[in-house]
Amino acid sequence: MLSKQLYCPDCGYQTTLGADDIAVRLRLLGHLRRDRDPDEGVLAELLATSAQNMTCPTCKSVGLGVRDPVDDADGFDDWQAAVLCEICRQPIPEERLEVAPDAKRCVGCQAKAEAGTLPEEPDFCPRCGSLVELRVSRGGGITRYKRFCTGQPPCRL
């Protein structure tokens, strides 16, 4: 089973990804558009080459590192330190992980998400890492929205 750890050399952010999580992040960068079930070797190689284009969700710097997850043999005793809520980045309580081992959010953030009160996270350009904003397209008829990169110079999405 494929498991890799992404980390930010600037702020210390780190997250452990499985094969499905890696595929989602690579699709955001424009890879794997045709391959619905990619091979784990392909995923690992693409992640290694594409991590330098990924943006850190904490400090917004571009360029993440990839490494194999640290296991207990390397001196990592508290396995739950690696299980952080994807929204608030606080450790997920042991009781929640016993009930739902694949939980990605703490109880509070999950409740906010289900209630619809979770603030929206900003969207970032997959090419340059700048903010992406939605704008109303010009023209008559049905209102349509387009995504625009705010980078200098702006990328074409």
DSSP file (Angstrom, degrees, kcal/mol; ACC not computed):
  #  RESIDUE AA STRUCTURE BP1 BP2  ACC     N-H-->O    O-->H-N    N-H-->O    O-->H-N    TCO  KAPPA ALPHA  PHI   PSI    X-CA   Y-CA   Z-CA
    1    1 A M              0   0    0      0, 0.0     2,-0.3     0, 0.0     0, 0.0   0.000 360.0 360.0 360.0 130.1    0.0    0.0    0.0
    2    2 A L        +     0   0    0      2,-0.0    17,-0.6     0, 0.0     2,-0.3  -0.534 360.0 165.6 -77.1 133.1    1.4    3.4   -1.1
    3    3 A S  E     +A   18   0A   0     -2,-0.3     2,-0.3    15,-0.2    15,-0.2  -0.936   4.0 170.9-149.4 124.3    1.9    6.0    1.6
    4    4 A K  E     -A   17   0A   0     13,-2.1    13,-3.5    -2,-0.3     2,-0.5  -0.926  24.2-134.7-132.2 156.7    4.0    9.2    1.3
    5    5 A Q  E     -AB  16  67A   0     62,-3.4    62,-2.1    -2,-0.3     2,-0.4  -0.959  11.4-157.0-116.8 126.6    4.5   12.2    3.5
    6    6 A L  E     +AB  15  66A   0      9,-2.7     9,-2.3    -2,-0.5     2,-0.3  -0.823  19.5 177.7 -95.8 139.1    4.4   15.7    2.1
    7    7 A Y  E     -AB  14  65A   0     58,-2.1    58,-3.3    -2,-0.4     7,-0.2  -0.985  28.4-130.9-142.6 153.8    6.2   18.4    4.1
    8    8 A C     >  -     0   0    0      5,-2.7     4,-1.7    -2,-0.3    56,-0.1  -0.912   8.8-157.8-103.1 121.3    6.9   22.1    3.9
    9    9 A P  T  4 S+     0   0    0      0, 0.0    -1,-0.1     0, 0.0    55,-0.1   0.707  90.2  53.0 -70.4 -17.5   10.6   23.0    4.5
   10   10 A D  T  4 S+     0   0    0      1,-0.1    54,-0.0     3,-0.1    -2,-0.0   0.926 125.7  12.7 -83.8 -48.0    9.6   26.6    5.4
   11   11 A C  T  4 S-     0   0    0      2,-0.1    -1,-0.1    50,-0.1     0, 0.0   0.549  96.9-113.9-111.9  -8.8    6.9   26.2    8.1
   12   12 A G     <  +     0   0    0     -4,-1.7     0, 0.0     1,-0.3     0, 0.0   0.491  57.0 157.8  90.0   2.4    7.2   22.5    9.1
   13   13 A Y        +     0   0    0     -5,-0.1    -5,-2.7    -6,-0.1     2,-0.3  -0.321  14.0 174.7 -58.3 141.0    3.7   21.5    7.8
   14   14 A Q  E     +A    7   0A   0     -7,-0.2     2,-0.3     2,-0.0    -7,-0.2  -0.992  13.5 176.3-150.3 148.1    3.4   17.8    7.1
   15   15 A T  E     -A    6   0A   0     -9,-2.3    -9,-2.7    -2,-0.3     2,-0.5  -0.990  24.8-130.9-149.7 145.5    0.7   15.4    6.1
   16   16 A T  E     -A    5   0A   0     66,-0.4     2,-0.4    -2,-0.3   -11,-0.2  -0.853  26.5-163.0-100.9 131.9    0.6   11.7    5.3
   17   17 A L  E     -A    4   0A   0    -13,-3.5   -13,-2.1    -2,-0.5     2,-0.1  -0.906   8.5-152.4-119.3 140.8   -1.1   10.7    2.0
   18   18 A G  E  >  -A    3   0A   0     -2,-0.4     4,-2.3   -15,-0.2     5,-0.2  -0.358  46.3 -85.5 -92.6-176.8   -2.4    7.4    0.8
   19   19 A A  H  > S+     0   0    0    -17,-0.6     4,-2.2     1,-0.2     5,-0.1   0.888 128.5  49.5 -60.7 -41.7   -2.8    6.4   -2.9
   20   20 A D  H  > S+     0   0    0      2,-0.2     4,-2.0     1,-0.2    -1,-0.2   0.908 111.5  48.6 -66.2 -41.3   -6.2    8.1   -3.3
   21   21 A D  H  > S+     0   0    0      2,-0.2     4,-2.2     1,-0.2    -2,-0.2   0.890 110.9  50.9 -64.9 -39.6   -5.1   11.3   -1.6
   22   22 A I  H  X S+     0   0    0     -4,-2.3     4,-2.3     1,-0.2    -1,-0.2   0.919 109.2  51.0 -63.7 -43.5   -2.0   11.4   -3.9
   23   23 A A  H  X S+     0   0    0     -4,-2.2     4,-2.1     1,-0.2    -2,-0.2   0.893 108.9  51.4 -61.7 -40.4   -4.2   10.9   -7.0
   24   24 A V  H  X S+     0   0    0     -4,-2.0     4,-1.7     2,-0.2    -1,-0.2   0.935 111.6  46.6 -62.7 -46.5   -6.5   13.8   -5.9
   25   25 A R  H  X S+     0   0    0     -4,-2.2     4,-0.9     1,-0.2    -2,-0.2   0.875 112.4  50.2 -65.1 -37.2   -3.5   16.2   -5.5
   26   26 A L  H  <>S+     0   0    0     -4,-2.3     5,-2.6     1,-0.2     3,-0.4   0.867 107.3  53.9 -69.7 -35.1   -2.0   15.2   -8.8
   27   27 A R  H ><5S+     0   0    0     -4,-2.1     3,-1.3     1,-0.2    -1,-0.2   0.861 102.7  58.1 -66.2 -34.0   -5.3   15.7  -10.6
   28   28 A L  H 3<5S+     0   0    0     -4,-1.7    -1,-0.2     1,-0.3    -2,-0.2   0.803 105.5  50.7 -63.9 -27.4   -5.4   19.2   -9.2
   29   29 A L  T 3<5S-     0   0    0     -4,-0.9    -1,-0.3    -3,-0.4    -2,-0.2   0.468 127.9-100.4 -87.0  -2.7   -2.1   19.8  -10.9
   30   30 A G  T < 5S+     0   0    0     -3,-1.3     3,-0.4     1,-0.3    -3,-0.2   0.557  82.4 124.6  96.7   9.4   -3.4   18.5  -14.2
   31   31 A H      < +     0   0    0     -5,-2.6    -1,-0.3     1,-0.2    -2,-0.1  -0.595  62.2  23.3 -95.9 162.4   -2.0   15.0  -14.1
   32   32 A L        +     0   0    0     -2,-0.2    -1,-0.2     1,-0.1    -5,-0.1   0.751  69.1 145.5  60.9  30.2   -3.8   11.7  -14.4
   33   33 A R  S    S+     0   0    0     -3,-0.4    -1,-0.1     1,-0.2    -2,-0.1   0.847  77.4  32.6 -67.6 -32.1   -6.8   13.2  -16.2
   34   34 A R  S    S+     0   0    0      1,-0.1     2,-0.8     2,-0.0    -1,-0.2   0.723 103.3  80.5 -95.8 -23.8   -7.4   10.1  -18.3
   35   35 A D        -     0   0    0      1,-0.2    -1,-0.1     0, 0.0    -4,-0.0  -0.760  50.6-179.6 -93.3 109.5   -6.2    7.4  -15.9
   36   36 A R  S    S+     0   0    0     -2,-0.8    -1,-0.2     1,-0.3    -2,-0.0   0.847  82.5  26.7 -76.0 -34.9   -9.0    6.6  -13.4
   37   37 A D  S    S-     0   0    0    -14,-0.0    -1,-0.3     0, 0.0    -5,-0.0  -0.701  84.6-168.5-129.9  79.4   -7.0    3.9  -11.4
   38   38 A P        -     0   0    0      0, 0.0     2,-0.1     0, 0.0   -15,-0.1  -0.283  28.6-100.1 -72.8 155.1   -3.3    4.7  -11.8
   39   39 A D     >  -     0   0    0      1,-0.1     4,-2.2     4,-0.0     3,-0.2  -0.405  27.5-123.2 -68.4 146.4   -0.5    2.3  -10.7
   40   40 A E  H  > S+     0   0    0      1,-0.2     4,-2.4     2,-0.2     5,-0.2   0.837 111.9  56.0 -64.3 -33.1    1.1    3.0   -7.4
   41   41 A G  H  > S+     0   0    0      2,-0.2     4,-2.1     1,-0.2    -1,-0.2   0.891 107.9  48.1 -64.2 -39.4    4.5    3.3   -9.0
   42   42 A V  H  > S+     0   0    0      2,-0.2     4,-2.7     1,-0.2     5,-0.2   0.912 111.2  51.2 -66.3 -43.0    3.3    6.0  -11.4
   43   43 A L  H  X S+     0   0    0     -4,-2.2     4,-2.5     1,-0.2    -2,-0.2   0.927 110.6  48.1 -59.6 -46.0    1.7    7.8   -8.4
   44   44 A A  H  X S+     0   0    0     -4,-2.4     4,-2.0     1,-0.2    -1,-0.2   0.907 114.0  46.4 -63.3 -42.4    4.9    7.8   -6.4
   45   45 A E  H  X S+     0   0    0     -4,-2.1     4,-1.7     2,-0.2    -2,-0.2   0.916 113.6  47.6 -68.3 -43.2    7.0    9.0   -9.4
   46   46 A L  H  X S+     0   0    0     -4,-2.7     4,-2.1     1,-0.2    -2,-0.2   0.888 111.6  51.3 -64.8 -38.7    4.6   11.8  -10.3
   47   47 A L  H  X S+     0   0    0     -4,-2.5     4,-1.7    -5,-0.2    -1,-0.2   0.916 108.1  52.3 -64.0 -41.9    4.4   12.9   -6.7
   48   48 A A  H  < S+     0   0    0     -4,-2.0     4,-0.3     1,-0.2    -1,-0.2   0.876 116.9  38.5 -62.3 -37.5    8.1   13.1   -6.4
   49   49 A T  H  < S+     0   0    0     -4,-1.7    -1,-0.2     1,-0.2    -2,-0.2   0.737 120.2  44.8 -85.8 -22.3    8.4   15.2   -9.6
   50   50 A S  H >< S+     0   0    0     -4,-2.1     3,-2.0    -5,-0.2     4,-0.3   0.573  85.6  87.8 -98.8 -10.7    5.3   17.4   -8.9
   51   51 A A  G >< S+     0   0    0     -4,-1.7    13,-2.5     1,-0.3     3,-1.5   0.815  79.8  65.0 -61.3 -30.4    5.8   18.2   -5.2
   52   52 A Q  G 3  S+     0   0    0     11,-0.3    -1,-0.3     1,-0.3    -2,-0.1   0.672 102.1  50.4 -67.8 -14.1    7.9   21.3   -6.1
   53   53 A N  G <  S+     0   0    0     -3,-2.0    -1,-0.3     9,-0.1     2,-0.2   0.440  90.2 102.1 -98.9  -2.1    4.8   22.8   -7.7
   54   54 A M    <   -     0   0    0     -3,-1.5     9,-2.9    -4,-0.3     2,-0.4  -0.560  67.6-130.6 -86.1 148.3    2.5   22.2   -4.8
   55   55 A T  B     -C   62   0B   0      7,-0.2     7,-0.2    -2,-0.2    -2,-0.1  -0.802  18.2-119.5-100.7 136.6    1.5   25.0   -2.4
   56   56 A C     >  -     0   0    0      5,-2.7     4,-1.5    -2,-0.4   -49,-0.0  -0.587  15.2-146.9 -71.2 128.3    1.7   24.7    1.4
   57   57 A P  T  4 S+     0   0    0      0, 0.0    -1,-0.1     0, 0.0    -2,-0.0   0.693  94.0  46.3 -71.0 -16.6   -1.8   25.1    2.9
   58   58 A T  T  4 S+     0   0    0      3,-0.1    -2,-0.0     1,-0.0    -3,-0.0   0.936 130.3  12.9 -89.6 -56.1   -0.3   26.7    6.0
   59   59 A C  T  4 S-     0   0    0      2,-0.1     3,-0.1   -46,-0.0    -1,-0.0   0.485  91.0-130.1-104.7  -3.8    2.3   29.3    4.8
   60   60 A K     <  +     0   0    0     -4,-1.5     2,-0.2     1,-0.2    -5,-0.0   0.633  55.6 145.9  65.1  17.6    1.3   29.4    1.1
   61   61 A S        -     0   0    0     -6,-0.1    -5,-2.7     2,-0.1     2,-0.4  -0.607  48.5-123.2 -82.4 148.4    4.9   28.9   -0.1
   62   62 A V  B    S+C   55   0B   0     -2,-0.2    -7,-0.2    -7,-0.2    -9,-0.1  -0.754  75.6  60.2 -94.2 134.8    5.4   26.9   -3.3
   63   63 A G        -     0   0    0     -9,-2.9   -11,-0.3    -2,-0.4     2,-0.3   0.656  56.1-168.7 114.4  88.2    7.6   23.8   -3.2
   64   64 A L        -     0   0    0    -13,-2.5     2,-0.3   -56,-0.1   -56,-0.2  -0.693  15.9-130.2-100.3 156.4    6.8   20.8   -0.9
   65   65 A G  E     -B    7   0A   0    -58,-3.3   -58,-2.1    -2,-0.3     2,-0.4  -0.690  13.2-144.3-101.6 158.8    9.1   17.9   -0.1
   66   66 A V  E     +B    6   0A   0     -2,-0.3     2,-0.3   -60,-0.2   -60,-0.2  -0.977  26.8 154.0-125.0 136.3    8.2   14.2   -0.3
   67   67 A R  E     -B    5   0A   0    -62,-2.1   -62,-3.4    -2,-0.4     3,-0.1  -0.967  47.9 -88.9-150.2 164.6    9.5   11.4    2.0
   68   68 A D        -     0   0    0     -2,-0.3   -64,-0.2   -64,-0.2     3,-0.1  -0.523  58.8 -93.7 -71.8 145.1    8.4    8.0    3.2
   69   69 A P        -     0   0    0      0, 0.0     2,-0.3     0, 0.0    -1,-0.1  -0.281  41.2-111.0 -60.8 144.8    6.3    8.2    6.4
   70   70 A V        -     0   0    0     -3,-0.1     2,-0.2     2,-0.0    -3,-0.0  -0.595  37.5-161.3 -77.0 134.5    8.2    7.9    9.6
   71   71 A D    > > -     0   0    0     -2,-0.3     3,-1.5    -3,-0.1     5,-1.0  -0.591  34.6 -93.3-112.0 177.5    7.5    4.6   11.5
   72   72 A D  G > 5S+     0   0    0      1,-0.3     3,-1.7    -2,-0.2    -2,-0.0   0.780 118.1  65.4 -61.3 -30.2    8.0    3.5   15.1
   73   73 A A  G 3 5S+     0   0    0      1,-0.3    -1,-0.3     2,-0.1     4,-0.1   0.748  95.9  58.7 -66.7 -22.6   11.4    2.0   14.4
   74   74 A D  G < 5S-     0   0    0     -3,-1.5    -1,-0.3     2,-0.1    -2,-0.2   0.284 129.8 -90.5 -90.5  11.2   12.8    5.4   13.6
   75   75 A G  T < 5S+     0   0    0     -3,-1.7     2,-1.1     1,-0.2    -3,-0.2   0.612  83.3 136.1  94.8  12.8   11.9    6.8   17.1
   76   76 A F      < +     0   0    0     -5,-1.0    -1,-0.2     1,-0.2    -2,-0.1  -0.774  19.1 163.2 -96.0  94.2    8.4    8.0   16.3
   77   77 A D        +     0   0    0     -2,-1.1     2,-1.2     1,-0.2    -1,-0.2   0.860  56.9  65.9 -84.5 -37.9    6.5    6.8   19.4
   78   78 A D    >   -     0   0    0      1,-0.2     3,-1.5     2,-0.1     4,-0.3  -0.701  59.5-178.9 -92.1  93.4    3.3    8.9   19.4
   79   79 A W  G >  S+     0   0    0     -2,-1.2     3,-1.0     1,-0.3     4,-0.2   0.744  76.1  64.0 -65.3 -23.6    1.6    7.7   16.2
   80   80 A Q  G >  S+     0   0    0      1,-0.2     3,-1.4     2,-0.2    12,-0.3   0.658  80.6  78.7 -78.1 -13.3   -1.3   10.1   16.8
   81   81 A A  G <  S+     0   0    0     -3,-1.5    -1,-0.2     1,-0.3    -2,-0.2   0.786  92.9  53.6 -62.3 -24.2    0.9   13.1   16.4
   82   82 A A  G <  S+     0   0    0     -3,-1.0     2,-1.1    -4,-0.3   -66,-0.4   0.579  89.9  83.7 -85.6 -10.5    0.7   12.5   12.6
   83   83 A V    <   +     0   0    0     -3,-1.4     9,-2.1    -4,-0.2     2,-0.3  -0.759  61.6 162.6 -98.6  92.4   -3.2   12.5   12.6
   84   84 A L  B     -D   91   0C   0     -2,-1.1     2,-0.1     7,-0.2    -3,-0.0  -0.831  46.0 -99.7-111.3 148.5   -4.1   16.1   12.4
   85   85 A C     >  -     0   0    0      5,-2.8     4,-1.5    -2,-0.3    20,-0.2  -0.439  26.5-137.7 -63.1 133.9   -7.5   17.7   11.5
   86   86 A E  T  4 S+     0   0    0     18,-2.7    -1,-0.1     2,-0.1    19,-0.1   0.646  98.8  40.1 -71.6 -13.6   -7.3   18.8    7.8
   87   87 A I  T  4 S+     0   0    0     17,-0.2    -1,-0.1     3,-0.1    18,-0.1   0.891 130.6  18.0 -97.6 -58.8   -9.2   22.1    8.8
   88   88 A C  T  4 S-     0   0    0      2,-0.1    -2,-0.1    18,-0.0    17,-0.1   0.534  89.7-132.6 -96.7  -7.3   -7.8   23.3   12.1
   89   89 A R     <  +     0   0    0     -4,-1.5    -3,-0.1     1,-0.2    16,-0.0   0.695  60.4 135.3  62.7  22.7   -4.6   21.3   12.2
   90   90 A Q        -     0   0    0      1,-0.1    -5,-2.8    -6,-0.0    -1,-0.2  -0.715  66.7 -89.0 -94.8 151.7   -5.2   20.1   15.8
   91   91 A P  B     -D   84   0C   0      0, 0.0    -7,-0.2     0, 0.0   -10,-0.1  -0.324  39.5-122.1 -60.7 139.1   -4.6   16.5   16.8
   92   92 A I        -     0   0    0     -9,-2.1    -9,-0.1   -12,-0.3     5,-0.1  -0.703  37.1-105.2 -80.7 130.4   -7.7   14.3   16.3
   93   93 A P     >  -     0   0    0      0, 0.0     4,-1.7     0, 0.0     3,-0.4  -0.171  20.1-121.8 -59.6 149.1   -8.7   12.7   19.7
   94   94 A E  H  > S+     0   0    0      1,-0.2     4,-1.8     2,-0.2     5,-0.2   0.853 110.7  58.1 -59.2 -38.2   -7.9    9.0   20.3
   95   95 A E  H  > S+     0   0    0      1,-0.2     4,-1.6     2,-0.2    -1,-0.2   0.892 105.7  49.1 -62.3 -39.8  -11.5    8.2   20.9
   96   96 A R  H  > S+     0   0    0     -3,-0.4     4,-3.2     1,-0.2    -1,-0.2   0.894 110.1  51.2 -66.9 -39.5  -12.6    9.5   17.5
   97   97 A L  H  < S+     0   0    0     -4,-1.7    -1,-0.2     1,-0.2    -2,-0.2   0.801 106.5  54.7 -69.8 -28.1   -9.9    7.5   15.8
   98   98 A E  H  < S+     0   0    0     -4,-1.8    -1,-0.2    -5,-0.2    -2,-0.2   0.888 116.2  37.9 -68.6 -38.0  -11.0    4.4   17.5
   99   99 A V  H  < S+     0   0    0     -4,-1.6    -2,-0.2     1,-0.3    -3,-0.1   0.911 136.2  19.1 -78.4 -44.4  -14.5    4.9   16.2
  100  100 A A    ><  -     0   0    0     -4,-3.2     3,-1.8    -5,-0.2    -1,-0.3  -0.796  68.1-178.1-128.9  87.8  -13.6    6.2   12.8
  101  101 A P  T 3  S+     0   0    0      0, 0.0    -1,-0.1     0, 0.0    -4,-0.1   0.740  83.5  50.7 -62.6 -23.7   -9.9    5.2   12.0
  102  102 A D  T 3  S+     0   0    0      2,-0.0     2,-0.1    -5,-0.0    -5,-0.1   0.145  78.7 141.2-100.5  21.4   -9.9    7.0    8.6
  103  103 A A    <   -     0   0    0     -3,-1.8   -11,-0.1     1,-0.1     3,-0.1  -0.394  29.5-175.8 -65.1 135.7  -11.3   10.4   10.0
  104  104 A K        +     0   0    0     -2,-0.1   -18,-2.7     2,-0.1     2,-0.3   0.496  66.0  51.1-107.5 -10.3   -9.7   13.4    8.5
  105  105 A R  S    S-     0   0    0    -20,-0.2    -1,-0.1   -19,-0.1   -20,-0.1  -0.940  80.7-116.5-130.4 150.8  -11.4   16.0   10.7
  106  106 A C     >  -     0   0    0     -2,-0.3     4,-2.3     1,-0.1     5,-0.2  -0.262  42.3 -98.3 -73.7 171.9  -11.9   16.5   14.4
  107  107 A V  H  > S+     0   0    0      1,-0.2     4,-2.3     2,-0.2     5,-0.2   0.906 121.4  50.3 -61.6 -44.0  -15.4   16.4   15.8
  108  108 A G  H  > S+     0   0    0      1,-0.2     4,-2.0     2,-0.2    -1,-0.2   0.924 113.5  43.5 -62.3 -46.9  -15.8   20.2   15.9
  109  109 A C  H  > S+     0   0    0      2,-0.2     4,-2.2     1,-0.2    -1,-0.2   0.866 113.2  52.3 -69.1 -35.6  -14.7   20.8   12.3
  110  110 A Q  H  X S+     0   0    0     -4,-2.3     4,-2.3     2,-0.2    -1,-0.2   0.898 109.2  50.2 -66.0 -39.5  -16.8   17.8   11.0
  111  111 A A  H  X S+     0   0    0     -4,-2.3     4,-1.9    -5,-0.2    -2,-0.2   0.905 111.0  49.0 -64.7 -41.1  -19.9   19.3   12.8
  112  112 A K  H  X>S+     0   0    0     -4,-2.0     5,-2.0     2,-0.2     4,-1.0   0.894 110.8  50.8 -64.3 -39.6  -19.3   22.7   11.2
  113  113 A A  H  <5S+     0   0    0     -4,-2.2     3,-0.3     1,-0.2    -2,-0.2   0.909 111.4  47.1 -64.8 -42.4  -18.9   21.0    7.8
  114  114 A E  H  <5S+     0   0    0     -4,-2.3    -1,-0.2     1,-0.2    -2,-0.2   0.832 113.2  49.0 -69.2 -31.1  -22.1   19.1    8.1
  115  115 A A  H  <5S-     0   0    0     -4,-1.9    -1,-0.2    -5,-0.2    -2,-0.2   0.627 111.2-122.8 -81.3 -13.6  -24.0   22.2    9.3
  116  116 A G  T  <5S+     0   0    0     -4,-1.0    -3,-0.2    -3,-0.3    -4,-0.1   0.655  82.2 112.9  82.3  15.7  -22.6   24.2    6.4
  117  117 A T      < +     0   0    0     -5,-2.0    -4,-0.2    -6,-0.2    -5,-0.1   0.329  37.8 118.3-102.3   6.6  -20.9   26.8    8.6
  118  118 A L  S    S-     0   0    0     -6,-0.9     3,-0.1    -5,-0.1     2,-0.0  -0.582  71.8-115.3 -73.6 129.0  -17.3   25.9    7.7
  119  119 A P        -     0   0    0      0, 0.0     2,-0.2     0, 0.0    -1,-0.1  -0.378  33.5-107.0 -66.0 144.4  -15.6   28.9    6.1
  120  120 A E        -     0   0    0      1,-0.1     3,-0.1    -2,-0.0    -3,-0.0  -0.481  28.8-129.1 -72.4 138.0  -14.6   28.2    2.5
  121  121 A E        -     0   0    0     -2,-0.2    -1,-0.1     1,-0.1    -3,-0.0  -0.624  31.3-103.0 -82.7 145.7  -10.9   27.7    1.9
  122  122 A P        -     0   0    0      0, 0.0     2,-0.4     0, 0.0    -1,-0.1  -0.329  32.0-123.2 -67.6 153.0   -9.3   29.9   -0.8
  123  123 A D  E     -E  132   0D   0      9,-0.6     9,-2.6    -3,-0.1     2,-0.3  -0.789  24.6-153.3 -97.6 140.1   -8.6   28.2   -4.2
  124  124 A F  E     -E  131   0D   0     -2,-0.4     7,-0.2     7,-0.2     6,-0.1  -0.876  23.5-103.4-117.6 148.0   -5.1   28.3   -5.5
  125  125 A C     >  -     0   0    0      5,-3.4     4,-1.5    -2,-0.3   -96,-0.0  -0.477  22.4-144.4 -66.1 128.8   -3.8   28.2   -9.1
  126  126 A P  T  4 S+     0   0    0      0, 0.0    -1,-0.1     0, 0.0    31,-0.0   0.682  96.3  46.5 -70.0 -15.8   -2.4   24.7   -9.9
  127  127 A R  T  4 S+     0   0    0      3,-0.1   -98,-0.0   -73,-0.0    -2,-0.0   0.906 132.1   7.4 -91.2 -48.4    0.4   26.3  -12.1
  128  128 A C  T  4 S-     0   0    0      2,-0.1   -66,-0.1   -73,-0.0   -74,-0.0   0.588  90.2-121.1-115.4 -12.6    1.8   29.2  -10.0
  129  129 A G     <  +     0   0    0     -4,-1.5     3,-0.1     1,-0.3     2,-0.0   0.469  64.0 137.3  86.9   1.3    0.1   28.8   -6.6
  130  130 A S        -     0   0    0      1,-0.1    -5,-3.4    -6,-0.1    -1,-0.3  -0.303  64.6 -81.3 -74.8 164.6   -1.5   32.3   -6.6
  131  131 A L  E     -E  124   0D   0     -7,-0.2    19,-2.5    19,-0.1     2,-0.4  -0.338  40.4-145.7 -64.4 147.4   -5.0   32.9   -5.5
  132  132 A V  E     -EF 123 149D   0     -9,-2.6    -9,-0.6    17,-0.2     2,-0.3  -0.958  15.4-166.8-114.9 134.1   -7.8   32.0   -7.9
  133  133 A E  E     - F   0 148D   0     15,-2.6    15,-2.6    -2,-0.4     2,-0.4  -0.902  19.4-123.8-121.8 152.9  -11.0   34.1   -7.9
  134  134 A L  E     - F   0 147D   0     -2,-0.3     2,-0.3    13,-0.2    13,-0.2  -0.788  31.0-177.1 -92.6 133.8  -14.4   33.6   -9.5
  135  135 A R  E     - F   0 146D   0     11,-2.5    11,-2.6    -2,-0.4     2,-0.4  -0.954  31.8-107.5-129.5 150.5  -15.6   36.4  -11.8
  136  136 A V  E     - F   0 145D   0     -2,-0.3     9,-0.2     9,-0.2     2,-0.1  -0.612  38.5-126.7 -75.3 130.0  -18.9   36.8  -13.6
  137  137 A S        -     0   0    0      7,-3.1     7,-0.3    -2,-0.4     2,-0.2  -0.458  25.0-110.1 -76.8 152.2  -18.4   36.2  -17.4
  138  138 A R  S    S+     0   0    0     -2,-0.1     2,-0.2     5,-0.1    -1,-0.1  -0.486  70.3  73.2 -81.0 151.5  -19.5   38.9  -19.7
  139  139 A G  S    S-     0   0    0     -2,-0.2     5,-0.1     2,-0.1     2,-0.1  -0.481  74.4 -78.6 128.3 162.2  -22.4   38.3  -22.0
  140  140 A G  S    S+     0   0    0     -2,-0.2     2,-0.3     3,-0.1     0, 0.0  -0.323  84.2  34.7 -87.9 172.7  -26.2   38.1  -21.9
  141  141 A G  S    S+     0   0    0     -2,-0.1     2,-0.1     2,-0.0    -2,-0.1  -0.624 103.7  20.9  90.6-143.6  -28.4   35.2  -20.7
  142  142 A I  S    S-     0   0    0     -2,-0.3     2,-0.4     1,-0.1     0, 0.0  -0.371  83.4-112.9 -66.0 135.9  -27.5   32.8  -18.0
  143  143 A T        -     0   0    0     -2,-0.1     2,-0.3    -7,-0.0    -1,-0.1  -0.561  39.4-172.6 -71.5 127.5  -24.9   34.1  -15.5
  144  144 A R        -     0   0    0     -2,-0.4    -7,-3.1    -7,-0.3     2,-0.4  -0.915  11.8-146.3-122.7 150.4  -21.7   32.1  -15.7
  145  145 A Y  E     -F  136   0D   0     -2,-0.3     2,-0.3    -9,-0.2    -9,-0.2  -0.905  10.3-165.6-116.8 144.4  -18.7   32.2  -13.6
  146  146 A K  E     -F  135   0D   0    -11,-2.6   -11,-2.5    -2,-0.4     2,-0.4  -0.939  21.8-120.6-126.5 151.5  -15.1   31.7  -14.6
  147  147 A R  E     -F  134   0D   0     -2,-0.3     2,-0.4   -13,-0.2    10,-0.3  -0.778  29.9-170.9 -91.2 132.5  -11.9   31.1  -12.6
  148  148 A F  E     -F  133   0D   0    -15,-2.6   -15,-2.6    -2,-0.4     2,-0.3  -0.987  20.4-129.7-127.5 134.2   -9.1   33.6  -12.9
  149  149 A C  E     -F  132   0D   0      6,-0.6   -17,-0.2    -2,-0.4   -18,-0.1  -0.610   9.6-157.2 -77.3 137.5   -5.6   33.4  -11.6
  150  150 A T        +     0   0    0    -19,-2.5   -18,-0.1    -2,-0.3    -1,-0.1   0.299  52.8 120.4 -98.4   8.2   -4.5   36.6   -9.7
  151  151 A G  S    S-     0   0    0    -20,-0.2   -22,-0.0     2,-0.1    -2,-0.0  -0.170  75.1 -88.4 -68.5 165.5   -0.8   36.0  -10.2
  152  152 A Q  S    S+     0   0    0      1,-0.3    -1,-0.1     2,-0.1    -2,-0.1  -0.948 125.1  18.6-115.5 108.8    1.5   38.4  -12.0
  153  153 A P  S    S-     0   0    0      0, 0.0    -1,-0.3     0, 0.0    -2,-0.1   0.665 110.1-123.6 -74.5 154.2    1.3   37.6  -14.9
  154  154 A P        -     0   0    0      0, 0.0     2,-0.1     0, 0.0    -4,-0.1  -0.378  20.0-130.3 -68.2 141.3   -1.9   35.7  -14.6
  155  155 A C        -     0   0    0     -2,-0.1    -6,-0.6     1,-0.0     2,-0.6  -0.452  21.2-112.3 -81.7 160.6   -1.9   32.0  -15.7
  156  156 A R              0   0    0     -2,-0.1    -8,-0.1     1,-0.1    -1,-0.0  -0.873 360.0 360.0 -94.2 121.5   -4.5   30.7  -18.1
  157  157 A L              0   0    0     -2,-0.6    -1,-0.1   -10,-0.3    -9,-0.1   0.423 360.0 360.0 -91.5 360.0   -6.7   28.2  -16.3
